[in-house]
Amino acid sequence: MQLPAWQQGVLDPQGPVAAAQRTILGNATVIMLAVVVPVILLTLAFAWWFRAGNRWARRDPDWAYSGPIEVTVWAIPTLVVLFLGGIAWIGSHDLDPARPLAGNAAPLRVQVVSLDWKWLFIYPDLGVASVNRLVLPAGTPLQLQLTSSGVMNSFFVPQLGSQIYTMAGMTTTLHLQAERPGTFPGLSAQFSGDGFSDMRFDAVATTPAQFAQWVAGVHAGAGALDAARYAQLARPGVAASTPTYGQVAPGLFQSILATSVQPPVTTMAMH
């Protein structure tokens, strides 16, 4: 059964980061509605009271200034800015993508490479890799180290939170966590060419036992991700399947970082 759109996005958080972001969104909306709703109601009330047919309406064409009104119209926007600024300040520190999440289990490290037009997930501590399928144990913090093989891209799992960019030759760090098992759609949120709209993946949260079984099953496969296989994978194109690799060449992620940006070519003038 196809779930409604809101049950696949930011309004249906499945992790602590996304839940905190939804709280910020709700608080900010309430604060702004505290200004928007009274303004709309007062506009309608003024228009009705000062209508041409109301003989009880008092009109003072020489009126120019009122201290209480002046204080009100400046105090309310000031409070709104202070409240919104406080929420943004606290949230930007509490939800810093590079800040590790508290948890009883050690973080699971995953190296993420955005390709044209697919996602490569390398598990350096487990020696396995997958394409367009991020498998993780529910309840375990996830430490993502992200880069790009070429153009800038953006990694986003709406139900887990915190969109972050991937850029060639450098890494960004993102910490996420899924609270319960499930499959959460992930996508590229940065236009990157013809296959951009198909650059999607699944973040699959499993129980710890199921995750261990998945790792063992991948290890049992014959696929190996070495430099030659990576070169084929990095060619532009949409992935027709979600292959897994039971062996990963040591230092592959660092090699991708080193080769994704070529040094500029300089020429010497001949005299």
FIFIBA-362692 format. One record per atom (N, C-alpha, C, O): x, y, z. Coordinates in steps of 0.05 Angstrom, whole numbers, padded with zeros to 5 digits, always signed. Layout:
BEGIN
XYZ
...
This chain:
BEGIN
+00017-00024+00000
+00000+00000+00000
+00018+00025+00000
+00036+00027+00016
+00012+00043-00018
+00027+00068-00020
+00020+00087+00003
-00004+00093+00006
+00040+00095+00019
+00034+00113+00041
+00030+00142+00031
+00041+00149+00010
+00014+00158+00045
+00011+00186+00038
+00038+00200+00039
+00057+00191+00052
+00040+00222+00023
+00066+00236+00021
+00076+00245+00048
+00100+00245+00053
+00057+00254+00066
+00067+00265+00091
+00078+00243+00109
+00094+00249+00127
+00071+00218+00105
+00081+00196+00120
+00108+00186+00109
+00119+00166+00119
+00119+00199+00089
+00145+00192+00078
+00164+00215+00080
+00187+00214+00070
+00156+00237+00094
+00172+00261+00094
+00178+00272+00121
+00177+00257+00141
+00184+00297+00122
+00194+00310+00147
+00172+00311+00169
+00179+00314+00192
+00147+00308+00162
+00126+00308+00182
+00121+00281+00195
+00104+00279+00212
+00136+00261+00187
+00134+00235+00199
+00162+00225+00207
+00173+00207+00195
+00174+00238+00227
+00202+00232+00235
+00204+00204+00246
+00187+00194+00261
+00227+00191+00239
+00232+00164+00249
+00259+00162+00263
+00270+00141+00266
+00269+00185+00271
+00294+00186+00286
+00296+00211+00303
+00280+00230+00299
+00314+00213+00321
+00316+00235+00340
+00322+00262+00326
+00312+00283+00334
+00338+00261+00305
+00345+00286+00291
+00321+00297+00277
+00315+00321+00279
+00307+00280+00262
+00283+00289+00247
+00261+00298+00267
+00247+00317+00261
+00258+00285+00290
+00238+00292+00309
+00244+00320+00321
+00226+00336+00324
+00270+00325+00326
+00277+00352+00336
+00272+00373+00316
+00264+00395+00322
+00278+00367+00290
+00273+00387+00269
+00243+00392+00266
+00235+00415+00260
+00226+00372+00268
+00198+00377+00267
+00188+00394+00290
+00170+00411+00286
+00200+00390+00313
+00192+00407+00336
+00199+00436+00331
+00184+00454+00337
+00223+00440+00319
+00231+00468+00313
+00211+00480+00292
+00203+00503+00295
+00204+00464+00272
+00185+00473+00252
+00159+00480+00264
+00147+00501+00258
+00149+00463+00282
+00123+00469+00296
+00124+00494+00313
+00106+00510+00313
+00146+00497+00329
+00149+00520+00346
+00150+00546+00330
+00138+00566+00337
+00166+00545+00309
+00168+00569+00292
+00141+00576+00279
+00134+00600+00277
+00126+00556+00271
+00100+00561+00258
+00081+00574+00279
+00067+00593+00272
+00081+00564+00303
+00063+00575+00324
+00071+00604+00330
+00053+00621+00333
+00096+00609+00332
+00105+00636+00338
+00097+00656+00316
+00087+00678+00322
+00100+00647+00291
+00092+00665+00269
+00062+00668+00267
+00052+00689+00259
+00047+00646+00273
+00018+00648+00272
+00007+00667+00294
-00014+00679+00291
+00023+00670+00316
+00014+00688+00337
+00014+00717+00327
+00001+00734+00340
+00028+00723+00305
+00027+00749+00293
+00008+00749+00269
-00008+00768+00266
+00010+00729+00252
-00006+00728+00228
-00036+00728+00233
-00051+00743+00221
-00045+00711+00252
-00074+00708+00257
-00086+00734+00268
-00106+00743+00257
-00074+00746+00289
-00085+00772+00298
-00086+00794+00277
-00105+00810+00276
-00065+00795+00260
-00064+00815+00240
-00087+00811+00220
-00100+00831+00212
-00092+00787+00212
-00114+00781+00193
-00141+00788+00206
-00158+00801+00194
-00145+00780+00232
-00170+00786+00245
-00175+00816+00249
-00196+00826+00245
-00153+00830+00257
-00156+00859+00261
-00160+00873+00235
-00175+00893+00235
-00148+00864+00213
-00153+00877+00187
-00183+00875+00180
-00195+00894+00171
-00194+00851+00183
-00222+00847+00177
-00239+00863+00196
-00260+00875+00188
-00232+00865+00222
-00248+00880+00242
-00247+00910+00235
-00268+00923+00237
-00224+00920+00228
-00222+00949+00222
-00238+00955+00197
-00252+00975+00195
-00236+00938+00177
-00251+00943+00152
-00281+00943+00157
-00296+00958+00145
-00290+00924+00175
-00319+00923+00181
-00327+00947+00198
-00348+00959+00192
-00312+00955+00218
-00320+00976+00236
-00319+01003+00223
-00337+01020+00227
-00299+01008+00206
-00297+01034+00193
-00310+01035+00165
-00301+01050+00148
-00329+01018+00161
-00344+01018+00136
-00360+01044+00134
-00367+01057+00154
-00367+01051+00110
-00381+01076+00105
-00408+01078+00119
-00416+01099+00127
-00421+01055+00123
-00448+01056+00134
-00449+01055+00165
-00471+01054+00176
-00426+01054+00178
-00426+01052+00208
-00424+01080+00220
-00403+01093+00219
-00447+01090+00230
-00447+01118+00241
-00435+01119+00268
-00431+01141+00279
-00429+01096+00281
-00417+01096+00308
-00386+01098+00306
-00373+01103+00326
-00375+01094+00283
-00346+01094+00280
-00336+01123+00283
-00345+01141+00270
-00316+01127+00301
-00305+01153+00306
-00281+01157+00288
-00262+01141+00288
-00281+01178+00273
-00259+01184+00254
-00245+01210+00263
-00258+01230+00269
-00219+01209+00264
-00202+01231+00272
-00181+01236+00251
-00159+01225+00252
-00187+01253+00231
-00169+01257+00209
-00142+01271+00217
-00123+01270+00202
-00141+01283+00241
-00117+01297+00250
-00100+01280+00268
-00079+01288+00277
-00109+01255+00273
-00093+01237+00290
-00067+01229+00277
-00067+01223+00253
-00045+01230+00292
-00019+01224+00280
-00002+01205+00297
+00015+01192+00285
-00006+01204+00323
+00013+01188+00339
-00001+01177+00364
-00018+01191+00376
+00007+01152+00371
-00003+01140+00396
+00020+01124+00408
+00030+01105+00396
+00028+01131+00432
+00050+01117+00446
+00044+01088+00450
+00061+01071+00443
+00021+01080+00461
+00016+01052+00466
+00016+01036+00440
+00026+01013+00439
+00004+01047+00418
+00004+01032+00393
+00033+01029+00382
+00040+01008+00372
+00049+01050+00385
+00076+01049+00376
+00092+01028+00390
+00108+01013+00378
+00088+01026+00417
+00102+01005+00433
+00093+00977+00424
+00109+00959+00422
+00067+00975+00419
+00056+00948+00411
+00067+00939+00385
+00076+00916+00382
+00067+00957+00364
+00075+00949+00338
+00105+00944+00336
+00114+00930+00317
+00121+00954+00355
+00149+00948+00355
+00156+00925+00374
+00175+00910+00368
+00141+00922+00395
+00147+00901+00415
+00141+00873+00404
+00157+00855+00408
+00119+00870+00390
+00111+00844+00380
+00132+00833+00359
+00141+00811+00363
+00139+00849+00339
+00160+00838+00320
+00187+00833+00334
+00201+00814+00327
+00193+00849+00354
+00218+00845+00369
+00218+00818+00383
+00237+00803+00383
+00195+00812+00396
+00192+00786+00410
+00193+00763+00391
+00205+00742+00396
+00181+00766+00367
+00181+00745+00347
+00209+00739+00338
+00218+00716+00336
+00225+00761+00332
+00252+00757+00324
+00269+00744+00345
+00286+00727+00340
+00265+00752+00371
+00280+00740+00393
+00273+00710+00396
+00291+00694+00399
+00247+00703+00395
+00239+00675+00397
+00250+00659+00374
+00262+00637+00379
+00246+00668+00350
+00256+00653+00326
+00286+00651+00326
+00297+00630+00320
+00299+00673+00334
+00329+00673+00335
+00339+00653+00356
+00359+00640+00352
+00325+00652+00379
+00333+00633+00400
+00329+00605+00391
+00347+00588+00396
+00307+00599+00378
+00303+00572+00368
+00324+00564+00348
+00335+00542+00349
+00330+00582+00329
+00351+00577+00309
+00378+00573+00321
+00394+00556+00313
+00385+00590+00341
+00411+00588+00354
+00414+00561+00369
+00434+00548+00366
+00394+00554+00385
+00396+00529+00400
+00396+00505+00381
+00411+00487+00385
+00378+00506+00361
+00376+00484+00343
+00401+00479+00326
+00408+00457+00321
+00413+00501+00318
+00437+00499+00301
+00460+00486+00316
+00478+00474+00304
+00461+00489+00343
+00482+00476+00358
+00474+00447+00366
+00490+00429+00365
+00449+00444+00375
+00441+00417+00383
+00440+00398+00360
+00445+00374+00363
+00433+00408+00336
+00430+00391+00312
+00453+00395+00292
+00449+00390+00268
+00476+00402+00302
+00500+00404+00285
+00505+00377+00272
+00508+00357+00286
+00505+00375+00245
+00509+00349+00232
+00533+00334+00241
+00533+00309+00242
+00554+00348+00248
+00579+00335+00256
+00579+00327+00285
+00599+00315+00295
+00559+00334+00300
+00558+00327+00329
+00548+00299+00333
+00526+00292+00324
+00563+00282+00346
+00555+00254+00350
+00529+00252+00366
+00524+00269+00383
+00513+00232+00361
+00489+00227+00375
+00494+00210+00400
+00511+00191+00399
+00480+00216+00421
+00483+00199+00445
+00469+00173+00441
+00447+00171+00429
+00481+00151+00450
+00470+00125+00447
+00485+00104+00462
+00509+00109+00469
+00473+00082+00468
+00486+00060+00483
+00505+00044+00465
+00524+00033+00475
+00499+00043+00439
+00516+00028+00421
+00537+00046+00407
+00532+00070+00404
+00559+00034+00399
+00579+00049+00384
+00568+00056+00357
+00553+00041+00345
+00575+00080+00346
+00565+00088+00320
+00574+00069+00298
+00596+00058+00298
+00556+00065+00279
+00563+00050+00255
+00574+00069+00234
+00560+00088+00226
+00598+00065+00225
+00611+00083+00205
+00604+00074+00177
+00606+00050+00170
+00595+00093+00161
+00589+00088+00133
+00601+00111+00116
+00597+00135+00122
+00615+00104+00095
+00626+00123+00077
+00608+00125+00052
+00602+00104+00040
+00599+00149+00046
+00579+00153+00025
+00592+00169+00001
+00606+00189+00005
+00588+00158-00023
+00599+00171-00047
+00575+00176-00066
+00561+00157-00074
+00571+00201-00073
+00550+00208-00093
+00562+00206-00121
+00582+00219-00127
+00550+00189-00138
+00559+00185-00165
+00538+00196-00184
+00517+00204-00176
+00544+00196-00209
+00525+00203-00230
+00512+00178-00241
+00525+00165-00258
+00488+00170-00234
+00470+00182-00216
+00461+00160-00197
+00440+00147-00201
+00477+00155-00177
+00472+00133-00158
+00487+00139-00132
+00504+00157-00131
+00482+00124-00112
+00495+00127-00086
+00510+00102-00079
+00500+00080-00081
+00535+00105-00070
+00552+00083-00061
+00556+00085-00031
+00564+00106-00021
+00550+00063-00017
+00553+00062+00012
+00574+00041+00019
+00571+00017+00012
+00596+00050+00032
+00618+00033+00040
+00618+00031+00070
+00617+00051+00084
+00619+00006+00080
+00621+00001+00109
+00650-00006+00115
+00657-00030+00114
+00667+00013+00122
+00696+00008+00125
+00703-00012+00147
+00722-00027+00144
+00688-00013+00168
+00694-00031+00190
+00683-00059+00186
+00691-00078+00200
+00666-00062+00166
+00654-00088+00160
+00664-00100+00134
+00661-00124+00129
+00677-00083+00117
+00688-00093+00092
+00667-00099+00071
+00672-00116+00054
+00644-00086+00071
+00623-00091+00051
+00615-00064+00040
+00621-00043+00051
+00600-00065+00018
+00589-00040+00005
+00564-00047-00010
+00558-00070-00016
+00548-00026-00015
+00523-00030-00029
+00517-00005-00046
+00528+00016-00041
+00500-00008-00066
+00492+00014-00083
+00462+00019-00080
+00446+00001-00081
+00456+00045-00075
+00428+00053-00072
+00412+00039-00050
+00388+00037-00052
+00426+00029-00030
+00413+00015-00008
+00430+00018+00017
+00451+00006+00020
+00421+00035+00035
+00435+00040+00060
+00421+00024+00082
+00400+00031+00092
+00434+00002+00090
+00423-00016+00111
+00436-00008+00138
+00460-00005+00139
+00420-00006+00158
+00430+00002+00184
+00413-00011+00206
+00389-00016+00202
+00425-00016+00229
+00409-00027+00251
+00394-00005+00266
+00406+00016+00273
+00369-00009+00271
+00353+00010+00285
+00363+00014+00314
+00371-00006+00327
+00363+00038+00324
+00372+00044+00351
+00402+00048+00353
+00411+00054+00375
+00416+00045+00331
+00445+00049+00332
+00452+00075+00318
+00444+00080+00295
+00468+00093+00330
+00476+00118+00317
+00491+00112+00291
+00506+00092+00289
+00487+00129+00272
+00500+00125+00245
+00518+00149+00240
+00510+00172+00241
+00543+00143+00235
+00563+00164+00228
+00570+00162+00199
+00583+00143+00190
+00560+00182+00184
+00564+00182+00155
+00587+00202+00148
+00588+00224+00157
+00605+00192+00131
+00626+00209+00120
+00621+00210+00090
+00622+00189+00076
+00615+00234+00079
+00605+00237+00052
+00624+00252+00034
+00637+00271+00043
+00624+00244+00009
+00639+00259-00012
+00625+00254-00039
+00605+00240-00040
+00636+00267-00059
+00624+00264-00086
+00646+00256-00105
+00670+00263-00102
+00639+00241-00126
+00658+00233-00146
+00662+00255-00167
+00681+00254-00183
+00644+00274-00167
+00645+00295-00187
+00630+00320-00179
+00640+00335-00162
+00607+00324-00190
+00592+00349-00184
+00581+00348-00156
+00578+00327-00144
+00575+00372-00145
+00564+00374-00118
+00536+00361-00118
+00521+00364-00137
+00530+00348-00096
+00504+00335-00093
+00495+00340-00065
+00508+00353-00049
+00471+00328-00058
+00460+00332-00031
+00446+00307-00022
+00429+00296-00036
+00454+00297+00001
+00443+00273+00013
+00421+00279+00032
+00424+00297+00049
+00398+00266+00029
+00375+00272+00046
+00357+00248+00049
+00348+00236+00030
+00352+00241+00074
+00331+00221+00082
+00311+00237+00099
+00316+00240+00122
+00289+00246+00087
+00271+00264+00101
+00262+00254+00129
+00260+00270+00147
+00256+00228+00131
+00246+00218+00156
+00268+00215+00178
+00262+00211+00201
+00293+00217+00170
+00315+00216+00189
+00327+00243+00194
+00339+00247+00215
+00324+00261+00175
+00332+00289+00179
+00359+00297+00167
+00374+00280+00157
+00364+00323+00169
+00390+00335+00163
+00401+00330+00135
+00417+00312+00131
+00391+00345+00116
+00403+00345+00089
+00432+00356+00091
+00437+00375+00106
+00450+00345+00075
+00478+00354+00076
+00490+00351+00048
+00483+00332+00034
+00508+00368+00041
+00520+00368+00014
+00544+00349+00012
+00557+00344+00032
+00548+00338-00011
+00572+00323-00018
+00588+00338-00039
+00576+00347-00059
+00614+00340-00035
+00631+00355-00054
+00656+00340-00060
+00668+00328-00042
+00665+00341-00084
+00689+00327-00093
+00714+00337-00078
+00717+00361-00075
+00731+00319-00071
+00756+00326-00058
+00754+00334-00029
+00775+00342-00017
+00731+00332-00017
+00728+00339+00011
+00706+00322+00023
+00690+00309+00008
+00704+00321+00049
+00684+00305+00062
+00666+00322+00081
+00675+00342+00091
+00642+00314+00084
+00624+00325+00104
+00616+00302+00122
+00616+00278+00114
+00608+00308+00146
+00601+00288+00166
+00572+00293+00175
+00564+00315+00180
+00558+00271+00178
+00530+00272+00185
+00524+00249+00204
+00532+00226+00199
+00510+00255+00226
+00502+00234+00246
+00471+00232+00245
+00457+00252+00248
+00462+00208+00241
+00433+00202+00241
+00428+00177+00257
+00446+00163+00266
+00402+00172+00261
+00394+00148+00275
+00365+00142+00268
+00348+00160+00268
+00359+00116+00263
+00331+00107+00260
+00322+00094+00286
+00337+00077+00297
+00299+00102+00296
+00291+00092+00322
+00278+00064+00320
+00277+00049+00340
+00267+00058+00297
+00252+00032+00294
+00257+00021+00266
+00264+00037+00248
+00253-00005+00262
+00257-00016+00235
+00237-00005+00215
+00215+00003+00222
+00246-00003+00190
+00229+00007+00169
+00246+00015+00145
+00271+00014+00146
+00233+00021+00123
+00246+00030+00099
+00239+00059+00094
+00216+00066+00091
+00259+00076+00093
+00255+00105+00091
+00268+00115+00065
+00292+00111+00061
+00252+00128+00048
+00263+00137+00022
+00284+00159+00025
+00281+00177+00041
+00305+00156+00010
+00326+00176+00009
+00329+00187-00019
+00321+00174-00038
+00340+00211-00022
+00341+00223-00048
+00364+00242-00050
+00377+00249-00031
+00369+00251-00075
+00388+00272-00081
+00372+00298-00082
+00353+00300-00097
+00379+00318-00065
+00365+00343-00065
+00380+00365-00079
+00374+00389-00075
+00399+00358-00096
+00414+00377-00112
+00415+00369-00141
+00423+00346-00147
+00405+00385-00159
+00405+00378-00187
+00433+00372-00197
+00452+00388-00192
+00437+00349-00210
+00464+00341-00218
+00464+00329-00246
+00483+00314-00253
+00444+00335-00263
+00446+00325-00290
+00421+00309-00298
+00401+00309-00285
+00424+00295-00321
+00401+00281-00333
+00388+00261-00314
+00363+00259-00314
+00403+00246-00299
+00392+00224-00283
+00385+00233-00255
+00381+00216-00237
+00384+00259-00250
+00380+00269-00223
+00354+00259-00210
+00354+00251-00187
+00332+00259-00226
+00306+00251-00214
+00305+00222-00206
+00288+00214-00190
+00323+00205-00217
+00324+00177-00210
+00345+00170-00190
+00350+00147-00184
+00358+00190-00179
+00380+00186-00160
+00369+00183-00132
+00371+00200-00115
+00356+00160-00128
+00342+00155-00103
+00354+00129-00090
+00366+00113-00104
+00349+00126-00065
+00359+00103-00051
+00340+00097-00027
+00323+00114-00020
+00343+00073-00015
+00327+00066+00008
+00346+00064+00032
+00367+00051+00031
+00338+00077+00054
+00351+00073+00080
+00334+00051+00095
+00312+00057+00103
+00346+00028+00097
+00331+00005+00109
+00341+00000+00137
+00364-00009+00141
+00324+00006+00157
+00331+00001+00185
+00321-00026+00193
+00297-00033+00188
+00338-00043+00204
+00331-00070+00212
+00337-00074+00241
+00348-00056+00255
+00330-00097+00252
+00338-00104+00279
+00368-00110+00278
+00379-00117+00256
+00382-00109+00301
+00411-00116+00301
+00416-00144+00290
+00436-00148+00276
+00399-00163+00296
+00403-00190+00287
+00400-00191+00256
+00415-00205+00243
+00380-00178+00246
+00376-00177+00217
+00399-00163+00203
+00407-00171+00181
+00410-00143+00215
+00433-00129+00203
+00457-00147+00202
+00471-00148+00182
+00462-00162+00223
+00484-00181+00223
+00480-00202+00202
+00500-00210+00189
+00455-00211+00198
+00450-00231+00176
+00455-00218+00149
+00465-00232+00131
+00448-00193+00146
+00452-00180+00120
+00482-00178+00114
+00491-00183+00092
+00498-00170+00134
+00527-00168+00130
+00538-00195+00123
+00555-00197+00105
+00530-00216+00137
+00540-00242+00131
+00532-00251+00103
+00548-00264+00089
+00508-00245+00095
+00499-00252+00068
+00515-00237+00046
+00522-00249+00026
+00521-00211+00051
+00537-00196+00032
+00566-00208+00030
+00577-00210+00009
+00577-00215+00053
+00604-00226+00054
+00605-00252+00038
+00625-00259+00025
+00583-00267+00038
+00582-00293+00025
+00580-00290-00006
+00585-00309-00020
+00573-00265-00015
+00572-00261-00044
+00599-00259-00057
+00620-00258-00043
+00599-00260-00083
+00624-00261-00098
+00634-00234-00106
+00656-00231-00116
+00617-00213-00103
+00625-00187-00113
+00647-00174-00097
+00647-00175-00072
+00666-00162-00110
+00688-00147-00097
+00690-00119-00110
+00689-00117-00134
+00691-00099-00093
+00693-00072-00102
+00722-00062-00101
+00732-00055-00080
+00735-00063-00124
+00763-00054-00126
+00763-00029-00144
+00742-00019-00151
+00787-00019-00150
+00789+00005-00166
+00777+00001-00194
+00764+00020-00204
+00781-00022-00206
+00769-00026-00233
+00739-00027-00232
+00726-00015-00249
+00728-00041-00212
+00699-00043-00210
+00687-00015-00203
+00666-00008-00213
+00701+00000-00186
+00692+00027-00180
+00692+00045-00205
+00673+00060-00209
+00712+00042-00222
+00713+00058-00246
+00689+00053-00264
+00678+00071-00277
+00680+00028-00266
+00656+00021-00281
+00631+00033-00268
+00614+00043-00281
+00630+00031-00241
+00607+00041-00227
+00605+00071-00229
+00582+00082-00229
+00627+00085-00230
+00627+00114-00230
+00619+00126-00257
+00615+00150-00259
+00617+00109-00278
+00608+00120-00304
+00580+00131-00302
+00563+00119-00288
+00574+00153-00315
+00547+00165-00313
+00525+00145-00322
+00528+00132-00342
+00504+00143-00306
+00483+00125-00312
+00467+00119-00287
+00477+00120-00264
+00441+00112-00290
+00424+00105-00268
+00426+00076-00262
+00426+00059-00280
+00429+00069-00237
+00432+00041-00229
+00406+00026-00233
+00385+00034-00223
+00407+00004-00248
+00383-00012-00254
+00378-00032-00231
+00356-00043-00230
+00398-00036-00213
+00394-00055-00191
+00409-00044-00167
+00420-00022-00168
+00409-00059-00145
+00422-00050-00121
+00443-00071-00113
+00439-00087-00095
+00466-00071-00128
+00486-00092-00122
+00500-00088-00095
+00501-00065-00085
+00510-00109-00085
+00526-00109-00060
+00553-00121-00065
+00557-00136-00084
+00573-00114-00048
+00600-00123-00052
+00610-00134-00025
+00610-00121-00005
+00618-00159-00026
+00628-00173-00002
+00656-00167+00006
+00665-00174+00027
+00671-00153-00012
+00698-00145-00007
+00702-00117-00018
+00692-00110-00039
+00716-00100-00003
+00722-00073-00012
+00752-00068-00010
+00764-00075+00010
+00763-00057-00031
+00792-00052-00032
+00799-00033-00009
+00786-00013-00005
+00820-00039+00007
+00828-00021+00028
+00834+00007+00018
+00847+00010-00003
+00825+00027+00033
+00831+00055+00025
+00817+00065+00001
+00825+00085-00011
+00795+00051-00008
+00781+00060-00032
+00769+00088-00029
+00771+00104-00047
+00757+00093-00006
+00745+00119-00002
+00766+00141-00003
+00761+00162-00015
+00789+00137+00010
+00810+00157+00009
+00820+00161-00019
+00828+00183-00027
+00821+00139-00035
+00830+00141-00063
+00810+00157-00079
+00818+00173-00096
+00784+00154-00073
+00763+00170-00087
+00767+00199-00081
+00765+00216-00098
+00773+00205-00056
+00777+00233-00048
+00801+00245-00063
+00800+00268-00071
+00822+00229-00066
+00847+00239-00078
+00845+00243-00108
+00858+00261-00119
+00828+00227-00121
+00826+00228-00150
+00802+00243-00161
+00800+00247-00185
+00783+00251-00143
+00759+00263-00153
+00764+00292-00162
+00748+00302-00178
+00785+00305-00153
+00792+00331-00162
+00820+00330-00174
+00839+00325-00159
+00822+00335-00200
+00848+00335-00213
+00862+00362-00209
+00849+00382-00210
+00888+00362-00206
+00902+00388-00203
+00900+00403-00229
+00900+00391-00251
+00900+00430-00228
+00898+00446-00252
+00923+00442-00270
+00945+00439-00260
+00918+00443-00296
+00939+00440-00315
+00951+00468-00320
+00937+00486-00327
+00977+00470-00317
+00990+00496-00322
+01007+00494-00347
+01018+00473-00354
+01009+00515-00361
+01025+00516-00385
+01046+00538-00382
+01042+00558-00369
+01069+00534-00394
+01091+00553-00393
+01093+00567-00420
+01094+00554-00441
+01095+00592-00419
+01098+00607-00445
+01127+00604-00455
+01146+00605-00440
+01128+00600-00481
+01154+00596-00494
+01163+00623-00505
+01149+00638-00518
+01189+00630-00498
+01200+00655-00507
+01222+00650-00527
+01234+00669-00537
